[in-house]
Amino acid sequence: MNKPSAFLSKTEILDAAEQTLRRFGPDKTSVTDVAKLLGVSHGTLYRHFPSKAALREAVTERWLDELILAPLTEIAAAAAAGNALEQLRKYIAKLIELKHHYAEQDSEMFKMYASVTEEASELIDTHIQRIISQMGSVIDKGIQEGTISPIAGTEMIARSLFYATARFHHPSHAYEWHSGSIGQEFEQLWTILARGLAAVTS
């Protein structure tokens, strides 16, 4: 029995879209497939999302917010004093861990995210900016407590760190993550970065 479109929520549509994307993959999934799962016409979905691309972007945005950004927010909000540099390392390491995990364990959604990265620059730019802002808050705390050197503006430091470590978390580098040495290579890079960030104490 078809569900009245008036009672169809955005969450229900996104849930159905995720199920369909995981089943058929982002390349083969159509709006009609999602509509069939919901028991409505594809025209009903277009009242909520004007195109397949808009639906894909909405699914990706929720996926990034709930599975990537939410765990990072917890680390950024941790209030441990005197350890901002280590907190920053944990933040970036968690970002890397999450990307690697979902590339392996949620491959169809990760594939869609990688595709949207190339197609929806505004969505991805917003996501990146939120990460950089959270990193910046940790850096600012470290500068205030004297454990991180104010070598540049807070946002510039955060942005530089984000892009310096991009090989380990940007989806375009996912093919490299199967290397057995990838974790060690990040720690080696972090050692160099941390030395540059650490405040000099007399």
matplotlib code that plots the C-alpha trace (Angstrom):
import matplotlib.pyplot as plt

x = [0.0, 1.4, 2.1, 0.5, 3.2, 2.1, 3.3, 6.7, 9.5, 12.9, 14.4, 12.4, 13.5, 17.2, 16.9, 15.4, 18.0, 20.9, 19.4, 19.0, 22.5, 24.1, 22.1, 22.7, 25.6, 25.7, 26.1, 23.1, 20.7, 17.8, 15.2, 12.7, 14.5, 14.1, 10.5, 9.7, 11.2, 9.0, 5.9, 5.5, 5.9, 9.2, 7.4, 6.7, 10.4, 11.0, 8.8, 11.3, 14.5, 14.6, 17.1, 19.0, 22.1, 20.3, 19.2, 22.7, 24.1, 21.6, 22.4, 26.1, 25.7, 23.9, 26.4, 29.3, 27.6, 26.6, 29.5, 32.4, 31.8, 30.0, 32.8, 35.3, 33.2, 33.5, 37.3, 37.4, 35.1, 37.3, 38.4, 41.6, 44.1, 47.7, 47.5, 46.1, 48.9, 48.0, 44.3, 45.0, 46.9, 43.9, 41.5, 43.4, 44.1, 40.3, 39.5, 41.9, 40.5, 37.0, 37.7, 39.7, 37.0, 34.1, 36.1, 36.4, 33.2, 30.7, 32.2, 29.1, 28.4, 32.1, 32.1, 29.2, 31.0, 34.1, 31.9, 30.1, 33.5, 34.1, 30.5, 29.3, 32.1, 29.9, 28.8, 32.4, 33.8, 31.4, 32.3, 36.0, 35.5, 33.7, 36.6, 39.2, 37.1, 37.1, 40.9, 41.3, 39.5, 42.0, 44.9, 43.6, 43.4, 47.0, 48.2, 46.4, 47.9, 51.3, 51.7, 51.3, 53.3, 51.4, 53.5, 50.6, 46.9, 44.8, 42.8, 45.9, 47.6, 44.5, 44.0, 47.7, 47.5, 44.3, 45.9, 49.3, 47.6, 45.2, 46.9, 45.7, 42.0, 41.0, 39.0, 41.2, 44.0, 41.9, 43.8, 46.9, 45.3, 45.8, 49.5, 50.6, 52.9, 50.2, 49.7, 53.5, 53.8, 51.2, 53.0, 56.2, 54.6, 52.9, 56.3, 57.6, 54.5, 54.3, 57.9, 57.0, 53.8, 55.2, 55.8, 59.4, 59.7, 62.7]
y = [0.0, 3.4, 5.8, 9.3, 11.7, 14.3, 12.0, 11.3, 12.8, 13.8, 11.3, 8.5, 9.5, 9.6, 6.3, 4.7, 6.3, 5.0, 1.4, 1.6, 3.1, 0.3, -2.3, -1.1, 1.2, 5.0, 4.5, 2.2, 3.7, 5.7, 7.9, 5.3, 2.7, 4.8, 5.6, 1.9, 1.1, 3.9, 2.9, 6.2, 7.6, 9.1, 12.4, 12.5, 12.4, 15.3, 17.4, 17.0, 16.9, 18.5, 16.0, 12.8, 14.9, 16.8, 13.6, 12.2, 15.3, 15.2, 11.6, 12.4, 15.4, 13.4, 10.6, 13.0, 14.8, 11.7, 9.3, 11.5, 14.9, 13.8, 11.6, 14.4, 16.9, 14.9, 14.9, 18.7, 19.4, 17.4, 19.8, 18.2, 20.9, 21.1, 18.5, 20.3, 19.1, 15.4, 16.3, 17.6, 14.4, 12.3, 14.5, 14.0, 10.3, 9.8, 11.5, 9.1, 6.1, 6.9, 7.4, 4.2, 2.3, 3.4, 3.0, -0.7, -1.4, 0.9, 0.9, 2.0, 5.0, 5.9, 5.6, 8.0, 10.4, 10.3, 11.0, 13.9, 15.3, 16.0, 17.1, 19.2, 21.6, 23.8, 20.8, 19.5, 22.9, 23.4, 20.0, 20.7, 24.2, 22.6, 20.3, 23.1, 25.2, 22.4, 21.9, 25.6, 25.5, 22.9, 24.9, 28.1, 26.3, 25.1, 28.6, 30.0, 27.3, 27.7, 24.2, 25.2, 28.0, 30.9, 30.5, 31.8, 32.5, 29.7, 29.0, 29.1, 26.5, 24.3, 24.5, 23.8, 20.7, 19.5, 19.6, 18.4, 15.2, 14.9, 11.8, 9.9, 11.0, 12.4, 9.9, 10.4, 8.7, 5.7, 3.3, 4.0, 3.1, -0.6, -0.2, -1.9, 1.1, 3.8, 4.1, 4.4, 7.0, 9.2, 8.9, 9.9, 12.9, 13.9, 13.8, 16.4, 18.5, 18.4, 19.6, 22.6, 23.3, 22.7, 25.9, 26.4, 26.3, 27.9]
z = [0.0, -1.0, 1.8, 1.5, 0.4, 2.9, 5.7, 4.1, 6.2, 5.0, 7.4, 5.9, 2.4, 3.4, 5.3, 2.2, -0.1, 2.1, 2.0, -1.8, -2.3, -0.2, -2.1, -5.7, -5.3, -6.1, -9.9, -10.4, -7.8, -9.3, -7.7, -8.8, -6.8, -3.7, -4.4, -4.8, -1.4, 0.1, -1.8, -3.5, -7.0, -8.0, -8.5, -4.8, -4.0, -6.4, -4.3, -1.5, -3.6, -7.0, -8.5, -8.0, -7.3, -4.6, -2.9, -3.1, -1.6, 1.3, 2.0, 2.0, 4.2, 6.8, 6.6, 7.1, 10.0, 11.9, 11.2, 10.7, 12.3, 15.4, 16.8, 16.0, 17.8, 21.0, 20.8, 20.0, 23.0, 25.5, 28.2, 29.4, 30.3, 29.3, 26.5, 23.5, 21.2, 22.0, 21.7, 18.2, 17.3, 18.5, 16.5, 13.2, 14.0, 14.6, 11.3, 9.6, 11.4, 10.5, 6.8, 6.6, 8.5, 6.3, 3.1, 4.1, 5.9, 4.2, 0.7, -1.3, 0.9, 0.9, -2.9, -3.1, -0.7, -2.9, -6.0, -4.2, -3.2, -6.9, -7.7, -4.8, -3.8, -1.6, 0.6, 0.9, 1.5, 4.4, 5.8, 5.6, 7.2, 10.1, 10.7, 10.4, 12.8, 15.4, 14.9, 15.3, 18.7, 19.9, 18.6, 20.2, 23.5, 23.1, 22.4, 25.4, 27.7, 26.2, 24.7, 21.0, 19.4, 17.8, 14.6, 12.5, 12.8, 14.4, 11.2, 9.0, 11.3, 11.3, 7.5, 7.0, 9.2, 7.5, 4.0, 5.2, 6.4, 3.4, 2.1, 5.1, 5.0, 1.6, -0.4, -3.5, -1.6, -0.5, -2.8, -0.6, 2.7, 2.2, 2.7, 5.9, 6.7, 6.4, 10.2, 10.8, 8.0, 9.7, 13.1, 11.4, 9.8, 13.0, 14.8, 12.4, 12.5, 16.3, 16.6, 14.6, 16.6, 20.1, 22.1, 23.2, 26.9, 28.7]

ax = plt.figure().add_subplot(projection="3d")
ax.plot(x, y, z, "-o")
ax.set_aspect("equal")
plt.show()
